Each structure stands twice: as structure tokens, then as C-alpha cells.
């Protein structure tokens, strides 16, 4: 039960992270301004979800998705510091890859 709750929270945090680029500058959606907090919370919740899940068959796809997520956050650090457009392209591409891996993980876990 707790594992399913953590999976739901992680999915919600992922959606919040993915909605942030679509926010307009002067939008009323102030809760989308916490992109960094959502990303860090997603890493922590996903790690706890993976630990609680144990040796489930979807563990391998979950590890790959979590590693891609951590890499995405680590590569976001120079993006914030240098404000270079090439970092933005790398960050977006890795975000799409991470979402794809998470989607594969969810589909695989639900098919078992």
C-alpha cells in the first residue's frame, strides 16, 4: 500500500516537473515555480519507492529510470549557472529520455 502511494506521489511530482516549461512568465499557476524542489523531492521519493519495492521484476527498469533522473538533475546544475542554450537542449532531451524510461517502467510494472 505504501509502495503504491509513493509511486503515485512520484508520478505526480514528475508531472509537475514536466509542466513547468509550459508555464507562461506571468501565469497564475504559482505552484509551478518550484521546479527544483519537485525534482529533488522526486529523486528522494523514487529512491524510497525503489527500496520499499524490493526485488520486484520491474526493478531493473526502475533503476535505469532513476539513474537517468539523477543524471538529469546533475546536468541541470551547469544549466542554471551558465544559462547556455546548449545545456537547455541537453536537459530537455534527457528529460524526454527519462520520461520514456519511467513510462516503460510503469507499463512493465503494471503488466506483471
Buried (B, 14 or more C-beta within 10 A) or exposed (E): EEBEEBBEBBBBBBEBBBBBEEBEEEEEEEEBEBBEEBBEBBBEBBBBBBEBBEEBEBBEBBEBBBEBBBEBBEBBEBBEEEEEEEBEEBBEEBBEBBBEBBEBBBEBBEEE
